[in-house]
């Protein structure tokens, strides 16, 4: 059993996008030039879906129930970055990330959590893919391209 002092190595990533397919990126407060979609670890016994709703609200102020949250049925396992490994139990080296999409009717202003993020921008998918720091975020943005193609 993992001690409550440590993060659970299961997380979520939520790509927030508008009907016009602009994508919300958040600038991490703890790392210069680290842009990302909404991310966060599972807490306690919550499901990935519950974690996605909680993290979106905490990081953006968006109430998910007013929009369309989709479980994209994607997950990736990745090696935890060395600078964040102290957050996990000593023998934990990998995290499993579950991918979601949240469609909004339009770009909206975001209420940031200053301890987590310093800025936000709405950008097109190509620009988002160039700016995000994690490969799992790039794959999630590629999934958004699939969704866009299906609607065209």
WOSULWO-V563244 format. One record per backbone hydrogen bond with DSSP energy under -1.0 kcal/mol. NH is the residue of the N-H (numbers start at 1). CO is the residue of the C=O. If there is no record, write none. Layout:
[[NH	CO] [NH	CO]]
This chain:
[[6	3] [7	87] [10	8] [11	96] [12	40] [13	98] [14	38] [15	100] [17	102] [18	22] [21	18] [23	123] [24	16] [25	121] [26	36] [27	119] [28	34] [29	116] [34	31] [36	26] [38	14] [40	12] [42	10] [46	43] [51	47] [52	48] [53	49] [54	50] [55	51] [56	52] [57	53] [58	54] [59	55] [60	56] [61	57] [66	63] [67	64] [68	103] [70	101] [72	99] [76	97] [78	95] [80	93] [84	81] [87	84] [88	85] [92	89] [95	78] [96	9] [97	76] [98	11] [99	74] [100	13] [101	70] [102	15] [103	68] [104	17] [111	60] [116	113] [117	113] [118	27] [121	25] [123	23] [128	124] [129	125] [130	126] [131	127] [132	128] [133	35] [138	134] [139	135] [140	136] [141	137] [142	138] [143	139] [144	140] [145	141] [146	142] [147	143] [148	144] [149	145] [150	146] [151	147]]
